[in-house]
Amino acid sequence: MKQIIATALTILFITTTACKKEPEHYIRFKNEYFERLNVVKLDEVSFGPIEHGVTTDYKFVYPGTFPITIETKSGLTGQGTVTLKDGAPGRNNWLVIVNSKGQVSSVAE
């Protein structure tokens, strides 16, 4: 009986470690700017509008380099790029923050 359990555990271990998952990227935005962001896009994926102090839900994106477009309630606009590549196997979460000065940064969560 012990040998059957040991064999089953060995097969389970080999099966789970041999199946290498590709990195999956999920991204969300946080608005720390003093007013609503009416337009928030990563490539063609819309995250807006986003009220001040709100963090969006995660959305799946494929690896690559994407343009970011932001427009505030008062009409100020900004553009930039973000690159999502590599990462650990499985789910990789990213947070893009628009801070109180309107600067954009990203961090892995």
N, CA, C and O atoms as a GROMACS GRO file, in nm:
protein
  436
    1MET      N    1   0.081  -0.119   0.000
    1MET     CA    2   0.000   0.000   0.000
    1MET      C    3   0.086   0.127   0.000
    1MET      O    4   0.055   0.223  -0.069
    2LYS      N    5   0.196   0.125   0.080
    2LYS     CA    6   0.285   0.239   0.085
    2LYS      C    7   0.348   0.265  -0.051
    2LYS      O    8   0.366   0.380  -0.090
    3GLN      N    9   0.380   0.159  -0.123
    3GLN     CA   10   0.442   0.175  -0.254
    3GLN      C   11   0.344   0.235  -0.353
    3GLN      O   12   0.384   0.316  -0.437
    4ILE      N   13   0.217   0.199  -0.346
    4ILE     CA   14   0.115   0.256  -0.435
    4ILE      C   15   0.101   0.405  -0.409
    4ILE      O   16   0.094   0.484  -0.503
    5ILE      N   17   0.096   0.445  -0.282
    5ILE     CA   18   0.084   0.586  -0.246
    5ILE      C   19   0.208   0.663  -0.291
    5ILE      O   20   0.197   0.772  -0.346
    6ALA      N   21   0.325   0.606  -0.268
    6ALA     CA   22   0.449   0.672  -0.309
    6ALA      C   23   0.455   0.687  -0.461
    6ALA      O   24   0.498   0.791  -0.510
    7THR      N   25   0.412   0.586  -0.535
    7THR     CA   26   0.411   0.593  -0.681
    7THR      C   27   0.312   0.699  -0.727
    7THR      O   28   0.342   0.777  -0.818
    8ALA      N   29   0.194   0.703  -0.666
    8ALA     CA   30   0.092   0.802  -0.704
    8ALA      C   31   0.142   0.944  -0.676
    8ALA      O   32   0.121   1.033  -0.758
    9LEU      N   33   0.206   0.965  -0.563
    9LEU     CA   34   0.261   1.097  -0.531
    9LEU      C   35   0.372   1.136  -0.627
    9LEU      O   36   0.382   1.252  -0.667
   10THR      N   37   0.457   1.040  -0.664
   10THR     CA   38   0.564   1.067  -0.761
   10THR      C   39   0.506   1.108  -0.896
   10THR      O   40   0.554   1.203  -0.957
   11ILE      N   41   0.405   1.037  -0.943
   11ILE     CA   42   0.341   1.069  -1.071
   11ILE      C   43   0.276   1.208  -1.064
   11ILE      O   44   0.288   1.286  -1.159
   12LEU      N   45   0.209   1.238  -0.953
   12LEU     CA   46   0.146   1.368  -0.936
   12LEU      C   47   0.251   1.480  -0.937
   12LEU      O   48   0.230   1.583  -1.001
   13PHE      N   49   0.363   1.459  -0.868
   13PHE     CA   50   0.469   1.559  -0.865
   13PHE      C   51   0.528   1.583  -1.004
   13PHE      O   52   0.546   1.698  -1.044
   14ILE      N   53   0.557   1.478  -1.075
   14ILE     CA   54   0.614   1.490  -1.210
   14ILE      C   55   0.516   1.559  -1.304
   14ILE      O   56   0.556   1.644  -1.384
   15THR      N   57   0.390   1.523  -1.295
   15THR     CA   58   0.289   1.583  -1.382
   15THR      C   59   0.274   1.733  -1.357
   15THR      O   60   0.266   1.811  -1.452
   16THR      N   61   0.272   1.773  -1.231
   16THR     CA   62   0.252   1.916  -1.201
   16THR      C   63   0.376   1.999  -1.228
   16THR      O   64   0.364   2.115  -1.265
   17THR      N   65   0.495   1.943  -1.211
   17THR     CA   66   0.616   2.021  -1.236
   17THR      C   67   0.657   2.018  -1.382
   17THR      O   68   0.726   2.109  -1.428
   18ALA      N   69   0.618   1.918  -1.455
   18ALA     CA   70   0.657   1.909  -1.596
   18ALA      C   71   0.572   1.999  -1.685
   18ALA      O   72   0.617   2.037  -1.793
   19CYS      N   73   0.453   2.033  -1.644
   19CYS     CA   74   0.365   2.120  -1.722
   19CYS      C   75   0.403   2.264  -1.693
   19CYS      O   76   0.358   2.322  -1.594
   20LYS      N   77   0.483   2.322  -1.779
   20LYS     CA   78   0.531   2.457  -1.758
   20LYS      C   79   0.430   2.556  -1.813
   20LYS      O   80   0.396   2.553  -1.931
   21LYS      N   81   0.381   2.645  -1.727
   21LYS     CA   82   0.284   2.744  -1.769
   21LYS      C   83   0.356   2.866  -1.826
   21LYS      O   84   0.461   2.907  -1.775
   22GLU      N   85   0.299   2.922  -1.930
   22GLU     CA   86   0.351   3.046  -1.986
   22GLU      C   87   0.310   3.163  -1.897
   22GLU      O   88   0.208   3.155  -1.828
   23PRO      N   89   0.388   3.271  -1.896
   23PRO     CA   90   0.346   3.388  -1.819
   23PRO      C   91   0.216   3.447  -1.874
   23PRO      O   92   0.198   3.458  -1.995
   24GLU      N   93   0.128   3.483  -1.784
   24GLU     CA   94   0.004   3.553  -1.819
   24GLU      C   95   0.010   3.690  -1.752
   24GLU      O   96   0.046   3.700  -1.635
   25HIS      N   97  -0.026   3.794  -1.825
   25HIS     CA   98  -0.018   3.929  -1.772
   25HIS      C   99  -0.156   3.988  -1.750
   25HIS      O  100  -0.240   3.987  -1.839
   26TYR      N  101  -0.177   4.040  -1.630
   26TYR     CA  102  -0.301   4.109  -1.593
   26TYR      C  103  -0.262   4.247  -1.542
   26TYR      O  104  -0.167   4.261  -1.465
   27ILE      N  105  -0.336   4.347  -1.584
   27ILE     CA  106  -0.301   4.484  -1.549
   27ILE      C  107  -0.424   4.557  -1.499
   27ILE      O  108  -0.536   4.530  -1.540
   28ARG      N  109  -0.400   4.652  -1.408
   28ARG     CA  110  -0.506   4.739  -1.360
   28ARG      C  111  -0.447   4.878  -1.337
   28ARG      O  112  -0.326   4.893  -1.327
   29PHE      N  113  -0.534   4.978  -1.328
   29PHE     CA  114  -0.493   5.116  -1.310
   29PHE      C  115  -0.545   5.170  -1.177
   29PHE      O  116  -0.652   5.132  -1.130
   30LYS      N  117  -0.466   5.260  -1.116
   30LYS     CA  118  -0.505   5.328  -0.993
   30LYS      C  119  -0.495   5.478  -1.018
   30LYS      O  120  -0.392   5.528  -1.065
   31ASN      N  121  -0.603   5.550  -0.987
   31ASN     CA  122  -0.606   5.694  -1.007
   31ASN      C  123  -0.582   5.767  -0.876
   31ASN      O  124  -0.669   5.772  -0.789
   32GLU      N  125  -0.461   5.825  -0.861
   32GLU     CA  126  -0.429   5.910  -0.746
   32GLU      C  127  -0.433   6.057  -0.785
   32GLU      O  128  -0.404   6.145  -0.703
   33TYR      N  129  -0.468   6.084  -0.911
   33TYR     CA  130  -0.479   6.222  -0.959
   33TYR      C  131  -0.600   6.287  -0.894
   33TYR      O  132  -0.694   6.217  -0.855
   34PHE      N  133  -0.601   6.419  -0.881
   34PHE     CA  134  -0.706   6.487  -0.804
   34PHE      C  135  -0.842   6.491  -0.872
   34PHE      O  136  -0.941   6.530  -0.809
   35GLU      N  137  -0.850   6.453  -0.998
   35GLU     CA  138  -0.979   6.451  -1.066
   35GLU      C  139  -0.997   6.322  -1.144
   35GLU      O  140  -0.905   6.241  -1.156
   36ARG      N  141  -1.118   6.302  -1.196
   36ARG     CA  142  -1.150   6.181  -1.271
   36ARG      C  143  -1.067   6.173  -1.398
   36ARG      O  144  -1.039   6.274  -1.464
   37LEU      N  145  -1.028   6.050  -1.431
   37LEU     CA  146  -0.964   6.023  -1.559
   37LEU      C  147  -1.074   5.971  -1.651
   37LEU      O  148  -1.126   5.862  -1.632
   38ASN      N  149  -1.110   6.052  -1.752
   38ASN     CA  150  -1.220   6.014  -1.842
   38ASN      C  151  -1.180   5.905  -1.939
   38ASN      O  152  -1.260   5.817  -1.970
   39VAL      N  153  -1.057   5.910  -1.987
   39VAL     CA  154  -1.006   5.811  -2.082
   39VAL      C  155  -0.880   5.748  -2.024
   39VAL      O  156  -0.785   5.818  -1.989
   40VAL      N  157  -0.881   5.617  -2.014
   40VAL     CA  158  -0.762   5.541  -1.972
   40VAL      C  159  -0.759   5.417  -2.060
   40VAL      O  160  -0.841   5.327  -2.045
   41LYS      N  161  -0.661   5.415  -2.152
   41LYS     CA  162  -0.651   5.302  -2.245
   41LYS      C  163  -0.510   5.246  -2.247
   41LYS      O  164  -0.411   5.318  -2.243
   42LEU      N  165  -0.505   5.115  -2.252
   42LEU     CA  166  -0.381   5.044  -2.278
   42LEU      C  167  -0.401   4.980  -2.413
   42LEU      O  168  -0.476   4.882  -2.426
   43ASP      N  169  -0.336   5.034  -2.516
   43ASP     CA  170  -0.361   4.996  -2.654
   43ASP      C  171  -0.508   5.023  -2.684
   43ASP      O  172  -0.549   5.139  -2.679
   44GLU      N  173  -0.587   4.923  -2.713
   44GLU     CA  174  -0.730   4.943  -2.739
   44GLU      C  175  -0.819   4.898  -2.622
   44GLU      O  176  -0.941   4.901  -2.632
   45VAL      N  177  -0.755   4.856  -2.512
   45VAL     CA  178  -0.830   4.810  -2.395
   45VAL      C  179  -0.860   4.930  -2.305
   45VAL      O  180  -0.768   4.995  -2.256
   46SER      N  181  -0.989   4.958  -2.283
   46SER     CA  182  -1.030   5.073  -2.203
   46SER      C  183  -1.044   5.035  -2.056
   46SER      O  184  -1.102   4.931  -2.023
   47PHE      N  185  -0.989   5.120  -1.968
   47PHE     CA  186  -1.001   5.101  -1.824
   47PHE      C  187  -1.081   5.214  -1.760
   47PHE      O  188  -1.109   5.211  -1.640
   48GLY      N  189  -1.118   5.314  -1.838
   48GLY     CA  190  -1.180   5.433  -1.782
   48GLY      C  191  -1.326   5.442  -1.813
   48GLY      O  192  -1.380   5.360  -1.888
   49PRO      N  193  -1.392   5.541  -1.757
   49PRO     CA  194  -1.336   5.644  -1.668
   49PRO      C  195  -1.305   5.588  -1.528
   49PRO      O  196  -1.363   5.489  -1.484
   50ILE      N  197  -1.211   5.657  -1.461
   50ILE     CA  198  -1.170   5.615  -1.326
   50ILE      C  199  -1.178   5.737  -1.235
   50ILE      O  200  -1.109   5.837  -1.258
   51GLU      N  201  -1.259   5.729  -1.133
   51GLU     CA  202  -1.270   5.837  -1.035
   51GLU      C  203  -1.143   5.845  -0.951
   51GLU      O  204  -1.068   5.748  -0.940
   52HIS      N  205  -1.120   5.962  -0.890
   52HIS     CA  206  -1.006   5.982  -0.799
   52HIS      C  207  -1.012   5.880  -0.686
   52HIS      O  208  -1.117   5.858  -0.626
   53GLY      N  209  -0.898   5.816  -0.657
   53GLY     CA  210  -0.888   5.721  -0.547
   53GLY      C  211  -0.933   5.580  -0.578
   53GLY      O  212  -0.933   5.493  -0.491
   54VAL      N  213  -0.972   5.554  -0.703
   54VAL     CA  214  -1.025   5.423  -0.741
   54VAL      C  215  -0.918   5.341  -0.813
   54VAL      O  216  -0.838   5.394  -0.889
   55THR      N  217  -0.919   5.211  -0.788
   55THR     CA  218  -0.834   5.116  -0.859
   55THR      C  219  -0.926   5.024  -0.938
   55THR      O  220  -1.023   4.971  -0.884
   56THR      N  221  -0.897   5.005  -1.066
   56THR     CA  222  -0.981   4.923  -1.153
   56THR      C  223  -0.961   4.775  -1.125
   56THR      O  224  -0.871   4.736  -1.050
   57ASP      N  225  -1.044   4.694  -1.185
   57ASP     CA  226  -1.026   4.550  -1.184
   57ASP      C  227  -0.913   4.514  -1.280
   57ASP      O  228  -0.878   4.592  -1.369
   58TYR      N  229  -0.857   4.394  -1.263
   58TYR     CA  230  -0.755   4.345  -1.355
   58TYR      C  231  -0.817   4.310  -1.489
   58TYR      O  232  -0.931   4.265  -1.496
   59LYS      N  233  -0.739   4.331  -1.596
   59LYS     CA  234  -0.778   4.285  -1.730
   59LYS      C  235  -0.658   4.212  -1.789
   59LYS      O  236  -0.543   4.252  -1.771
   60PHE      N  237  -0.687   4.104  -1.861
   60PHE     CA  238  -0.583   4.024  -1.925
   60PHE      C  239  -0.528   4.097  -2.046
   60PHE      O  240  -0.604   4.155  -2.124
   61VAL      N  241  -0.397   4.096  -2.061
   61VAL     CA  242  -0.333   4.150  -2.182
   61VAL      C  243  -0.224   4.054  -2.226
   61VAL      O  244  -0.162   3.986  -2.144
   62TYR      N  245  -0.200   4.048  -2.355
   62TYR     CA  246  -0.093   3.965  -2.409
   62TYR      C  247   0.040   4.035  -2.388
   62TYR      O  248   0.043   4.157  -2.376
   63PRO      N  249   0.150   3.960  -2.383
   63PRO     CA  250   0.281   4.025  -2.370
   63PRO      C  251   0.309   4.117  -2.488
   63PRO      O  252   0.264   4.092  -2.600
   64GLY      N  253   0.383   4.223  -2.462
   64GLY     CA  254   0.421   4.316  -2.568
   64GLY      C  255   0.440   4.456  -2.514
   64GLY      O  256   0.437   4.479  -2.393
   65THR      N  257   0.461   4.550  -2.606
   65THR     CA  258   0.473   4.692  -2.572
   65THR      C  259   0.349   4.764  -2.622
   65THR      O  260   0.311   4.751  -2.738
   66PHE      N  261   0.286   4.839  -2.532
   66PHE     CA  262   0.157   4.900  -2.564
   66PHE      C  263   0.158   5.049  -2.533
   66PHE      O  264   0.222   5.093  -2.438
   67PRO      N  265   0.085   5.127  -2.614
   67PRO     CA  266   0.068   5.268  -2.581
   67PRO      C  267  -0.035   5.284  -2.470
   67PRO      O  268  -0.133   5.210  -2.462
   68ILE      N  269  -0.012   5.382  -2.384
   68ILE     CA  270  -0.107   5.420  -2.280
   68ILE      C  271  -0.158   5.559  -2.317
   68ILE      O  272  -0.080   5.648  -2.349
   69THR      N  273  -0.289   5.578  -2.313
   69THR     CA  274  -0.351   5.708  -2.339
   69THR      C  275  -0.438   5.745  -2.219
   69THR      O  276  -0.519   5.665  -2.172
   70ILE      N  277  -0.418   5.867  -2.170
   70ILE     CA  278  -0.494   5.915  -2.056
   70ILE      C  279  -0.547   6.055  -2.085
   70ILE      O  280  -0.476   6.139  -2.141
   71GLU      N  281  -0.672   6.079  -2.047
   71GLU     CA  282  -0.729   6.213  -2.058
   71GLU      C  283  -0.806   6.242  -1.929
   71GLU      O  284  -0.887   6.161  -1.884
   72THR      N  285  -0.778   6.358  -1.869
   72THR     CA  286  -0.844   6.395  -1.745
   72THR      C  287  -0.978   6.463  -1.771
   72THR      O  288  -1.010   6.498  -1.884
   73LYS      N  289  -1.054   6.480  -1.664
   73LYS     CA  290  -1.184   6.547  -1.672
   73LYS      C  291  -1.170   6.688  -1.729
   73LYS      O  292  -1.258   6.733  -1.803
   74SER      N  293  -1.062   6.757  -1.695
   74SER     CA  294  -1.042   6.895  -1.743
   74SER      C  295  -0.981   6.902  -1.883
   74SER      O  296  -0.956   7.011  -1.934
   75GLY      N  297  -0.956   6.785  -1.945
   75GLY     CA  298  -0.908   6.782  -2.083
   75GLY      C  299  -0.759   6.766  -2.102
   75GLY      O  300  -0.713   6.763  -2.216
   76LEU      N  301  -0.682   6.757  -1.996
   76LEU     CA  302  -0.538   6.732  -2.011
   76LEU      C  303  -0.517   6.591  -2.063
   76LEU      O  304  -0.585   6.498  -2.020
   77THR      N  305  -0.423   6.574  -2.154
   77THR     CA  306  -0.397   6.442  -2.210
   77THR      C  307  -0.252   6.403  -2.189
   77THR      O  308  -0.164   6.488  -2.174
   78GLY      N  309  -0.229   6.274  -2.187
   78GLY     CA  310  -0.094   6.221  -2.174
   78GLY      C  311  -0.085   6.088  -2.244
   78GLY      O  312  -0.183   6.014  -2.256
   79GLN      N  313   0.036   6.058  -2.291
   79GLN     CA  314   0.060   5.931  -2.359
   79GLN      C  315   0.195   5.876  -2.314
   79GLN      O  316   0.284   5.950  -2.273
   80GLY      N  317   0.207   5.746  -2.324
   80GLY     CA  318   0.330   5.678  -2.291
   80GLY      C  319   0.323   5.535  -2.338
   80GLY      O  320   0.233   5.498  -2.414
   81THR      N  321   0.418   5.454  -2.294
   81THR     CA  322   0.417   5.313  -2.331
   81THR      C  323   0.447   5.229  -2.207
   81THR      O  324   0.509   5.276  -2.111
   82VAL      N  325   0.404   5.106  -2.212
   82VAL     CA  326   0.436   5.009  -2.109
   82VAL      C  327   0.472   4.879  -2.180
   82VAL      O  328   0.408   4.841  -2.278
   83THR      N  329   0.575   4.810  -2.128
   83THR     CA  330   0.617   4.683  -2.185
   83THR      C  331   0.590   4.572  -2.085
   83THR      O  332   0.636   4.576  -1.971
   84LEU      N  333   0.516   4.473  -2.129
   84LEU     CA  334   0.486   4.356  -2.047
   84LEU      C  335   0.543   4.235  -2.118
   84LEU      O  336   0.493   4.194  -2.222
   85LYS      N  337   0.648   4.178  -2.062
   85LYS     CA  338   0.707   4.059  -2.122
   85LYS      C  339   0.771   3.975  -2.014
   85LYS      O  340   0.787   4.019  -1.900
   86ASP      N  341   0.808   3.856  -2.051
   86ASP     CA  342   0.871   3.761  -1.960
   86ASP      C  343   0.784   3.740  -1.837
   86ASP      O  344   0.664   3.717  -1.850
   87GLY      N  345   0.841   3.746  -1.720
   87GLY     CA  346   0.766   3.722  -1.597
   87GLY      C  347   0.772   3.577  -1.556
   87GLY      O  348   0.821   3.491  -1.629
   88ALA      N  349   0.721   3.552  -1.438
   88ALA     CA  350   0.718   3.417  -1.385
   88ALA      C  351   0.611   3.335  -1.457
   88ALA      O  352   0.515   3.392  -1.509
   89PRO      N  353   0.626   3.204  -1.460
   89PRO     CA  354   0.520   3.122  -1.517
   89PRO      C  355   0.390   3.144  -1.440
   89PRO      O  356   0.391   3.159  -1.318
   90GLY      N  357   0.280   3.146  -1.511
   90GLY     CA  358   0.151   3.168  -1.447
   90GLY      C  359   0.115   3.315  -1.446
   90GLY      O  360   0.160   3.391  -1.532
   91ARG      N  361   0.035   3.355  -1.351
   91ARG     CA  362  -0.023   3.490  -1.348
   91ARG      C  363   0.077   3.593  -1.297
   91ARG      O  364   0.140   3.574  -1.193
   92ASN      N  365   0.091   3.704  -1.372
   92ASN     CA  366   0.172   3.818  -1.333
   92ASN      C  367   0.080   3.940  -1.327
   92ASN      O  368   0.020   3.976  -1.428
   93ASN      N  369   0.069   4.003  -1.210
   93ASN     CA  370  -0.017   4.119  -1.192
   93ASN      C  371   0.064   4.247  -1.198
   93ASN      O  372   0.172   4.256  -1.140
   94TRP      N  373   0.011   4.347  -1.267
   94TRP     CA  374   0.076   4.476  -1.281
   94TRP      C  375  -0.020   4.586  -1.240
   94TRP      O  376  -0.141   4.577  -1.265
   95LEU      N  377   0.032   4.688  -1.176
   95LEU     CA  378  -0.046   4.805  -1.136
   95LEU      C  379   0.016   4.928  -1.200
   95LEU      O  380   0.134   4.956  -1.180
   96VAL      N  381  -0.064   5.003  -1.276
   96VAL     CA  382  -0.020   5.130  -1.334
   96VAL      C  383  -0.086   5.240  -1.250
   96VAL      O  384  -0.208   5.242  -1.234
   97ILE      N  385  -0.003   5.330  -1.196
   97ILE     CA  386  -0.052   5.435  -1.107
   97ILE      C  387  -0.036   5.570  -1.176
   97ILE      O  388   0.070   5.603  -1.228
   98VAL      N  389  -0.144   5.647  -1.177
   98VAL     CA  390  -0.139   5.787  -1.218
   98VAL      C  391  -0.137   5.865  -1.087
   98VAL      O  392  -0.238   5.870  -1.016
   99ASN      N  393  -0.021   5.926  -1.054
   99ASN     CA  394  -0.008   5.989  -0.922
   99ASN      C  395  -0.068   6.130  -0.919
   99ASN      O  396  -0.123   6.177  -1.019
  100SER      N  397  -0.058   6.196  -0.805
  100SER     CA  398  -0.121   6.326  -0.785
  100SER      C  399  -0.064   6.435  -0.876
  100SER      O  400  -0.129   6.538  -0.896
  101LYS      N  401   0.056   6.414  -0.931
  101LYS     CA  402   0.116   6.510  -1.024
  101LYS      C  403   0.087   6.475  -1.169
  101LYS      O  404   0.130   6.546  -1.260
  102GLY      N  405   0.014   6.366  -1.192
  102GLY     CA  406  -0.017   6.322  -1.328
  102GLY      C  407   0.090   6.233  -1.388
  102GLY      O  408   0.084   6.201  -1.506
  103GLN      N  409   0.189   6.194  -1.309
  103GLN     CA  410   0.295   6.106  -1.357
  103GLN      C  411   0.247   5.962  -1.352
  103GLN      O  412   0.170   5.922  -1.264
  104VAL      N  413   0.293   5.884  -1.449
  104VAL     CA  414   0.251   5.744  -1.460
  104VAL      C  415   0.368   5.653  -1.428
  104VAL      O  416   0.479   5.670  -1.479
  105SER      N  417   0.342   5.554  -1.342
  105SER     CA  418   0.443   5.454  -1.310
  105SER      C  419   0.375   5.318  -1.304
  105SER      O  420   0.254   5.309  -1.288
  106SER      N  421   0.456   5.214  -1.315
  106SER     CA  422   0.400   5.079  -1.307
  106SER      C  423   0.484   4.994  -1.213
  106SER      O  424   0.606   5.011  -1.203
  107VAL      N  425   0.416   4.904  -1.145
  107VAL     CA  426   0.485   4.813  -1.052
  107VAL      C  427   0.424   4.674  -1.066
  107VAL      O  428   0.306   4.659  -1.095
  108ALA      N  429   0.507   4.576  -1.044
  108ALA     CA  430   0.458   4.438  -1.038
  108ALA      C  431   0.399   4.417  -0.900
  108ALA      O  432   0.457   4.459  -0.800
  109GLU      N  433   0.284   4.352  -0.896
  109GLU     CA  434   0.220   4.326  -0.766
  109GLU      C  435   0.242   4.182  -0.725
  109GLU      O  436   0.196   4.140  -0.619
   0.00000   0.00000   0.00000
